[in-house]
Each structure stands twice: as C-alpha cells, then as structure tokens.
Amino acid sequence: MFSLMGYHTFAISMSLTQEEAGLLFKDFKRYRDKTDEICIIECPKYKKDPFGRHYEIKYSGEYKGISWKMRFSNRGFMINDKFMPCSVKAIINPKIFTGEKSYIIAAHACYLEKVERVFNVEAQKISPMLKRFDCYSLNRLDYCINVDVSEMKIYPAGLKEELPEKIMELIKYGDIPKNFSEEYKEKFQFYLKSGSVVINCYWKYFELSKEFDECIDLKKSYDIIRFEVQYKYPKVCESLSKIKKEFAKYKSDVIQKIRWQAISDIDKKLDGTDIIFKQTIEMLKGNASDSLIRKMYMMSMMSDDKCMEVIKKYINKTIKRGTYYTFDFARRKIEADVQNWEKVTRLTNALQLIRDKGGIARAKACMQDRELEEFRGSLRDLARLGINPVTIPKEWGIQLIPNLLDAYYNKLDEEQVREKMKSDFWGTL
C-alpha cells in the first residue's frame, strides 16, 4: 500500500558560540580533505542576516539522507549565560538516512530512535563539536501524505492512466488561504507559501523524473499524488509551545489524581518495557533532563495524530473537502439534498462561478465584504454536503473522483478490515 501518511524530512539545530563554530568549521574542512566525502558551499547573503556567513555541507556521490548547514553571525541568543550567535543545522530524510532507499514511503515517530543511532555515529566521525542527537532541537518538519490514485474506484476504469494528471488539474483550481501566495507554477504542482508554512502538492512521478530520472521508485511513483506541509521554524516553535501547554495541563491533572508514591510504584513495575510511558513518568516526577524533554516534544510533533491533524487542516483549507463531481451531477445532488430553493440556487451559482473563473482562489479575488462572506458560506455548505466546489469537466467522461483524504481513509479502512480478517482466520486454526 503506497497510500500513507507521515513525514519525509526534518531539520534539527544546535546553537554555538563563535569559538565552537570556528572549531566545528575546521573539523568539517579536515574531514573533507581527509575523506573527500563532503563539499562545503558558501551560500549567498540572506536579507534577514546580511552580515552573517552561511555554509551548506553536502555529501559527494549518492544521496546519503543528511546534509548540514552552518551559520556564523553577530546576531544570537543568551543560552545558559553564554552568547550563542552561530548555529549548525542537520537536514535529514529519515528513510534514506537509516538505509531504506525509498523516495516514496514516509516515516513515523518510531524512526526517531533509528535516526538518533545513525546520527550519533555520523556526527562522531566528523567532529566532537557536533555532539549527540539529543543536544539538538527541532527546527523544521515536513509532513506528507501519499495517495495512490490507482486504488481509487472510478468509472470508466480505462481512464485510470490519465488520473494523476487530471487530479492535479483539479487541485490547481483549489483555494489559496489568507497570508499564502502561489509560487512555482509548474503544470503538475500546486505550491503555496507563507512566512511560516509551505504547502506543496504534486505528482510524485513528475518530480522524480525531473530530479532523479534513474530513481528505483520511479515506476512505483506514477500513481502517487503527494501533499506536503512544511512547518518552518516559527511554526515549529508555535506548535511546540502548544504541546508544552497541553503537557503542563496533563501533568497538573495527573498530580492531582496520583500521589508520588503511586507513581514510583508504577515505575518499578515497568521494568523498561514501555519506554515512552517511563519517560513520561520521569517528566511528571521532574527528573527528566532537558535533552529527554526535547526528545519527547519532538516525538509528539512527529506522532501519527499530529501528522493527521496537520495534513487534514491544510487539505481542507486548499483542496477542500468533498468528492469531485461534474457540474450537472453536483447540481442534481444539491437539488436532492437541499429543500430550500434559494439555497439550491446560491450553491449552484457558487459552483458556476468557480468553473467560470478557473478556480476557488480566482473566484474569491473578484469579491469582497458581504458577497465574499456569502461565498465562503456556500463553500462550507458544499463541504457539509460532501461536494467539492471544483467540478470535473464534462469532456473527461468521469462523473466523480474521490477527495484525496477520503480516498486515503477508505483505503486505510480496507487494509484494517483485511488485517482483522486475516488475524481472525489464523486464530481459528
């Protein structure tokens, strides 16, 4: 099953003093000269840090799943009574980095343990200044969902080969949320950017064939539509702050219900079998180190629940909820499900306007004030009816195409039912 949800890349960073950064940069150069495994590239000046120096450290040859960035600057922070104006960042693809040569399959929170082991070995080879994985904080996180459109039930089935291109065409007629702008107007890509979040939806085959034409996953990627949400540093900080508040409330509630002696008794019974629960208990008792706390928060950010929450939020903001229908099919469904004729007319007019203007964002751009608010209300009403506001062109010969998220959940349900039947079957033998 290639339809899946998780994350595909993340970045971690560690602040450094000028002296530490200088020593680390020397070690990077020494490692480059000794092994010829890495190259050091000076990056152009950044508007936000015009007096800083930025370097990218990449591995030569085959992609290894990790690269590094260093920043030398006069701007920094006081951390533990030390002025830290510099930093080092590691950008990691967890699947590739841990030895799984896949450009399709996403990772889950459980990969963090594997990544940590490999990272510590790699960092030690280069420099003691890189320290250990648990000294770093989360800097960026790229959530993603893959939907294998070949698994969708559409009729006529003979059009399945054309489905990835057609779905991308529908997606590009989607909405652009407030504070986002559209960039990189590629044929098979819908790329939106704000100050703290990047939304990137694209046909995986087109992306791989352009960048990795000899990729082992190229054939498998033909039917994959990928939807990515990249949380940049400000959004990561905002999300971590929310997680910290939630944990503080949880901790307060637990303390009110359980005495410390009872917590100690639970801890003794664990015998190390449930690491996450044991770590949580340590945090509740106030015995956890800063590195353990950082790791727990990182795992919360990478959890399946968090991933699902983020992906669902931004798909609903852009692609919107509901099945894609032809205009005529959608109109008949509205007429069958809505009793109020004025509302029928309003919703049908909204569909017509989106079709005429070439997408939701372009339709919104023509409106303001009360008219815009009424249009947004129509979008919400269509979502409740399970109708995507973007309609399928009649000439395609397809009456309906499932929404990406609905297709993913349907396939997930099928897999779970299949696994249960398999389990029940073997249980009867």
C-alpha positions in Angstrom: 0.0 0.0 0.0 1.6 3.2 -1.2 -1.1 5.4 0.3 0.3 6.5 3.6 0.8 9.5 5.9 3.9 10.6 7.9 6.8 12.9 7.5 9.6 12.8 4.9 12.2 15.3 6.0 13.0 17.2 9.2 15.7 19.6 10.4 17.4 19.9 13.8 19.6 22.7 15.0 22.0 23.5 17.8 23.3 26.9 18.8 27.0 27.6 19.1 29.4 30.2 20.4 31.8 31.8 17.9 34.6 29.7 19.2 32.6 26.4 18.9 31.5 27.3 15.4 35.1 28.0 14.4 36.3 24.7 15.7 33.5 22.8 14.0 34.1 24.5 10.7 37.8 23.5 10.9 36.7 19.9 11.6 34.4 19.9 8.6 37.3 21.1 6.4 39.6 18.5 7.9 37.0 15.7 7.2 36.6 17.0 3.6 40.3 17.0 3.0 40.8 13.6 4.6 37.9 11.6 3.1 36.7 13.6 0.1 33.1 12.6 1.2 31.8 16.2 1.7 31.9 19.5 -0.1 31.5 22.9 1.6 29.5 25.5 -0.3 29.2 29.2 0.7 25.6 30.4 0.4 24.6 33.8 -0.8 23.9 36.6 1.6 20.5 36.5 3.3 18.3 39.6 3.7 17.5 38.7 7.3 21.1 38.2 8.2 23.2 40.5 5.8 26.3 40.4 7.9 26.2 36.6 8.5 28.1 33.9 6.7 26.2 30.8 5.7 27.6 27.5 4.5 26.0 24.3 3.2 27.8 21.0 3.7 26.7 18.2 1.3 27.9 14.7 0.7 29.6 13.8 -2.6 28.2 10.9 -4.7 25.0 9.1 -3.8 22.5 11.0 -1.6 23.0 9.9 2.0 19.9 11.3 3.6 21.6 14.1 5.5 23.2 17.5 4.8 24.4 20.2 7.1 24.2 24.0 7.3 26.3 26.4 9.4 25.6 30.0 10.3 28.2 32.5 11.5 26.6 35.7 12.7 26.7 38.6 15.2 23.1 38.0 15.9 22.2 35.4 18.5 20.8 34.4 21.9 21.9 34.2 25.5 21.6 30.5 26.4 22.8 29.3 29.9 24.8 32.5 30.4 26.6 32.0 27.0 26.1 34.2 23.9 25.3 31.9 21.0 25.4 33.8 17.7 26.2 30.8 15.5 24.4 27.5 14.8 24.7 24.2 13.0 21.7 22.5 11.4 21.2 19.0 10.1 18.5 18.3 7.4 17.5 14.6 7.5 15.5 12.3 5.3 14.9 9.6 7.9 14.2 6.7 5.4 17.3 7.3 3.3 19.5 8.2 6.3 18.7 4.9 8.1 19.4 2.8 5.0 16.0 2.4 3.3 16.4 3.6 -0.2 12.8 4.8 -0.8 11.7 8.1 -2.2 8.1 7.3 -1.7 7.4 5.8 1.7 7.1 8.3 4.6 8.5 7.9 8.1 6.7 7.8 11.5 7.7 8.8 15.1 9.2 5.4 15.7 12.0 6.2 13.2 13.4 8.7 15.6 15.3 6.0 17.6 17.0 4.7 14.4 17.8 8.2 13.2 19.4 9.0 16.6 21.7 6.0 16.5 22.9 6.6 12.9 23.2 10.4 13.6 25.5 9.9 16.6 27.8 7.6 14.6 28.0 10.0 11.7 28.5 13.1 13.8 31.3 11.4 15.8 33.2 10.6 12.5 33.2 14.3 11.6 33.7 16.3 14.8 33.1 16.1 18.6 31.7 19.6 18.3 28.6 18.1 16.6 27.8 16.3 19.9 24.9 14.0 20.1 21.4 13.9 18.6 19.7 14.8 21.9 21.6 18.1 22.1 19.6 19.4 19.1 16.1 21.0 18.9 13.6 20.6 16.1 13.9 23.3 13.5 11.7 22.2 10.6 9.3 19.4 9.9 7.8 18.3 6.6 4.6 16.3 7.0 3.2 14.5 4.0 0.5 12.1 2.7 0.8 9.9 -0.4 -2.4 8.9 -2.2 -2.1 6.1 -4.7 -4.8 7.1 -7.2 -4.7 3.7 -8.9 -6.5 2.4 -5.8 -9.4 4.8 -6.4 -12.7 3.4 -7.6 -13.5 5.5 -10.7 -15.5 4.8 -13.9 -14.8 4.3 -16.7 -11.8 2.3 -15.3 -9.9 2.8 -18.6 -9.1 6.4 -17.6 -7.0 5.4 -14.6 -3.8 6.0 -16.5 -4.7 9.7 -17.0 -5.9 10.1 -13.4 -2.7 11.6 -11.8 -2.6 14.4 -14.4 -6.4 15.1 -14.2 -6.4 15.2 -10.3 -3.5 17.7 -10.3 -5.5 19.8 -12.7 -8.5 19.8 -10.3 -6.2 20.5 -7.3 -4.7 23.6 -9.0 -8.2 25.1 -9.1 -8.3 24.9 -5.3 -8.1 27.7 -2.7 -5.2 29.9 -1.5 -5.6 30.6 2.2 -5.1 34.0 3.8 -1.4 35.0 4.0 -0.3 32.5 1.4 0.8 33.1 -2.1 1.2 30.8 -5.1 4.7 30.2 -6.4 6.5 27.8 -8.8 3.6 27.5 -11.2 4.5 24.1 -12.6 1.9 22.1 -14.6 1.8 19.2 -12.1 2.4 21.2 -8.9 0.4 23.4 -6.5 2.9 25.3 -4.4 1.8 27.8 -1.7 4.0 29.7 0.7 3.5 31.9 3.8 6.0 33.2 6.3 5.9 30.0 8.4 4.3 27.3 6.3 4.8 25.8 2.8 2.1 23.7 1.1 3.3 21.6 -1.8 1.0 19.2 -3.7 2.4 17.5 -6.7 2.5 14.4 -8.9 5.4 12.4 -7.5 6.3 10.8 -10.8 6.8 14.2 -12.5 9.0 15.4 -9.6 11.2 12.2 -9.5 11.6 12.0 -13.3 12.8 15.6 -13.3 15.3 15.3 -10.5 16.1 11.6 -10.2 15.4 10.0 -13.6 17.2 6.8 -12.6 15.4 6.5 -9.3 14.4 3.0 -8.3 11.0 4.2 -7.2 10.2 6.0 -10.5 7.8 3.4 -11.8 6.1 3.0 -8.4 5.6 6.8 -8.2 3.5 7.0 -11.4 0.1 6.9 -9.5 1.2 8.9 -6.4 -0.1 12.3 -5.6 1.8 13.8 -2.7 0.5 16.6 -0.4 3.2 18.1 1.8 3.0 20.7 4.6 6.4 22.1 5.7 6.5 23.7 9.1 9.3 26.2 9.2 11.0 27.3 12.4 8.3 29.9 13.5 5.5 27.3 13.1 7.5 24.6 14.8 8.0 27.0 17.8 4.3 27.8 17.8 3.3 24.1 17.8 5.9 23.1 20.4 4.6 25.9 22.7 1.1 24.5 22.3 2.3 20.9 23.1 4.2 22.2 26.2 1.0 23.9 27.5 -1.0 20.7 26.9 1.6 18.7 28.7 1.6 21.2 31.6 -2.1 20.8 32.0 -1.8 17.0 31.7 0.9 17.0 34.4 -1.2 19.1 36.7 -4.2 16.8 36.3 -2.2 13.7 36.9 -0.5 15.2 40.0 -4.0 15.9 41.4 -5.1 12.3 40.9 -2.0 10.3 41.8 0.4 10.6 44.7 4.1 10.5 44.1 4.4 7.1 45.9 1.9 5.6 43.5 3.9 6.9 40.5 7.1 5.3 41.9 5.3 2.0 42.3 4.1 2.2 38.6 7.7 3.0 37.6 9.1 -0.1 39.4 6.6 -2.4 37.6 7.5 -1.2 34.1 10.9 -2.9 34.0 11.8 -0.8 31.0 9.2 -2.4 28.7 7.3 0.8 27.9 10.0 3.5 27.3 7.7 6.3 26.3 5.5 5.8 29.4 8.6 5.6 31.6 9.9 8.8 30.1 6.6 10.5 30.7 6.7 9.4 34.3 10.2 10.9 34.7 8.9 14.1 33.3 6.0 14.1 35.7 8.4 13.5 38.6 10.5 16.4 37.5 13.6 14.1 37.0 13.8 14.4 33.2 16.8 16.1 31.6 16.5 18.9 29.1 17.5 16.5 26.3 14.9 14.0 27.2 12.2 16.7 27.3 13.2 18.0 23.9 13.0 14.4 22.5 9.6 13.8 24.0 8.3 17.1 22.4 9.9 16.1 19.1 8.1 12.7 19.2 4.8 14.5 19.9 5.4 16.6 16.8 6.1 13.5 14.7 3.2 11.4 16.1 0.6 9.9 13.8 -2.1 12.0 15.4 -0.2 15.3 14.9 0.6 14.4 11.3 -3.1 13.6 10.6 -4.2 16.8 12.3 -1.8 19.0 10.2 -2.5 17.2 6.8 -6.3 17.3 7.3 -6.2 21.0 8.3 -4.3 22.2 5.2 -6.1 19.8 2.7 -9.4 21.3 3.9 -8.0 24.8 3.5 -6.8 24.3 0.0 -8.1 21.3 -1.9 -11.3 21.4 0.2 -13.5 18.6 1.5 -15.9 16.5 -0.6 -15.9 14.4 -3.7 -15.3 15.9 -7.2 -18.4 15.7 -9.4 -19.3 17.1 -12.8 -21.3 20.3 -12.6 -24.5 18.5 -13.7 -24.0 15.7 -11.2 -23.2 18.2 -8.3 -26.3 20.3 -9.2 -28.6 17.2 -9.1 -27.1 16.2 -5.7 -27.7 19.7 -4.3 -31.3 19.6 -5.6 -31.8 16.2 -4.0 -30.3 17.1 -0.6 -31.4 20.7 -0.1 -35.0 21.7 0.5 -34.6 25.4 0.3 -34.7 26.6 -3.3 -32.9 29.8 -2.6 -30.0 27.8 -1.1 -30.0 25.5 -4.1 -29.6 28.5 -6.4 -26.9 30.0 -4.2 -24.8 26.8 -4.1 -25.3 26.1 -7.8 -24.2 29.7 -8.6 -21.1 29.2 -6.5 -20.1 26.1 -8.5 -20.8 28.0 -11.7 -18.7 31.0 -10.6 -15.7 28.7 -9.7 -16.0 27.0 -13.0 -16.2 30.3 -15.0 -13.3 32.0 -13.1 -11.0 29.0 -13.2 -10.8 28.1 -9.5 -11.8 29.0 -6.0 -9.0 31.5 -5.4 -9.8 33.4 -8.6 -13.5 33.5 -7.8 -12.7 34.9 -4.3 -10.5 37.5 -5.8 -13.5 39.0 -7.6 -15.4 39.5 -4.4 -15.3 41.5 -1.2 -17.3 42.2 2.0 -20.8 40.7 2.1 -20.5 39.0 -1.2 -17.3 37.3 -0.2 -18.7 36.2 3.2 -21.7 34.7 1.4 -19.4 32.8 -1.0 -17.4 31.4 1.9 -20.7 30.3 3.5 -21.5 28.4 0.2 -18.2 26.7 0.4 -18.9 25.5 3.9 -22.4 24.3 2.9 -21.0 22.4 -0.1 -18.4 20.7 2.3 -21.3 19.6 4.6 -23.0 18.0 1.5 -19.8 16.2 0.6 -19.4 18.1 -2.7 -16.0 19.6 -3.7 -16.6 23.1 -5.1 -14.3 22.3 -8.1 -16.2 20.4 -10.8 -15.0 17.9 -13.3 -15.1 19.0 -17.0 -17.8 17.0 -18.8 -15.5 16.0 -21.6 -13.4 13.9 -19.3 -16.1 11.3 -19.2 -15.8 10.8 -15.5 -18.7 11.6 -13.2 -16.9 11.6 -9.9 -13.4 11.4 -8.4 -12.9 10.9 -4.6 -11.3 13.6 -2.5 -7.6 12.7 -1.7 -8.2 12.5 2.1 -11.4 10.4 1.6 -9.5 8.0 -0.7 -6.8 7.6 1.9 -9.2 6.9 4.8 -11.2 4.5 2.6 -8.0 2.5 1.7 -6.9 2.6 5.4 -10.2 1.1 6.5 -10.0 -1.6 3.8 -6.5 -2.5 5.0 -7.6 -2.7 8.6 -10.6 -4.9 7.8 -8.3 -7.2 5.7 -5.8 -7.5 8.5 -8.6 -8.3 11.0 -10.0 -11.0 8.7 -6.5 -12.5 8.3 -6.0 -12.4 12.1 -9.4 -14.0 12.7 -8.7 -16.7 10.1 -5.4 -17.7 11.6 -6.9 -17.6 15.1 -9.4 -20.3 14.1 -6.8 -22.8 13.0 
